[in-house]
């Protein structure tokens, strides 16, 4: 292990101060824990405190097979400083880690706390982690699923960032009525979590993502986002995300180019349609496409079969969509595949669409 790794003198974990040697001993204890989330924290801390100049992280696997990549520790430190600067989070900030430390989002909460001198509390990454305790926090990161189950307790949080999945229109609407400053984040493992954020409630609410310090945006020939962030990546990151570029430091997200449907010459973005339908559908679903002789492609809705929940009112759900956005067919898929971080494996479902059963709308939904 290397004592050259910096541990802020005001860093605390669960209210207790830790210097380098103490933190290493704690990591060894966590590795022996019976709680999986503590084991993962212990493993990461040992890796963070060793002699290597990089850490190894796994991508989520939502857009392909998960893979291991190496990230320089200096880049994670730069990322932590950028977050602290952007959100104005000085030393002694009280933060909560309720995400798994097996992925970059959880790892970075630990790095931020160690580097910036936060007082970090650790809870199991459960859907309602924030509701179980009375403590207040200055800064918390969650996935949308956790936020949904924590709405009544968000008054405990001053600033909340949400990542790891789309925020539905319904959840977005509910977040307009909380005092917490809530931000949607944009980023990926390769950019060491978020490199852009947008406020989704309050007077500063925006539809555009704004860059963190030392981040610039451009477009490639496909109109996909290119990220220049030399503080966290040695190379520009070319994404498959279609965006409307507002300026070199802001953009509006449209959807993945892999998912765009060209139906009769009209470009449709499944993610945007899914956000509209999420208010009406209480089971996992995706919008996709299949070949059509006259349109080229036609939209389809794929639902996960769940006999424990009533079937949705298709007519009401589709009434909020334009004619172009309405799926022409509906399929039932027995069980959706998910990544470990809770994202639907869209491409795997589409690849196995022949295993799905079509719903005949006129018979089942009048």
LINFENHU-V49715 format. One record per run of one state. SS is the DSSP state (~ for helix, > for strand, _ for the rest). FROM is the first residue (numbers start at 1). TO is the last residue. Records with the same first field share a line. If there is no record, write none. Layout:
SS=FROM-TO ; FROM-TO
//
This chain:
_=1-11 ; 14-15 ; 18-19 ; 32-35 ; 49-53 ; 59-67 ; 87-93 ; 98-103 ; 117-118 ; 123-128 ; 133-136 ; 143-143 ; 149-150 ; 163-168 ; 178-180 ; 192-192 ; 200-208 ; 212-215 ; 220-223 ; 229-236 ; 248-249 ; 257-260 ; 264-265 ; 269-269 ; 278-284 ; 293-295 ; 305-313 ; 320-328 ; 334-337 ; 339-343 ; 345-345 ; 352-352 ; 356-356 ; 360-360 ; 365-366
>=12-13 ; 16-17 ; 54-58 ; 68-72 ; 94-97 ; 119-122 ; 137-142 ; 157-162 ; 181-188 ; 193-199 ; 209-211 ; 216-219 ; 224-228 ; 237-247 ; 250-256 ; 261-263 ; 266-268 ; 285-292 ; 296-304 ; 329-333 ; 338-338 ; 344-344 ; 357-359
~=20-31 ; 36-48 ; 73-86 ; 104-116 ; 129-132 ; 144-148 ; 151-156 ; 169-177 ; 189-191 ; 270-277 ; 314-319 ; 346-351 ; 353-355 ; 361-364
//
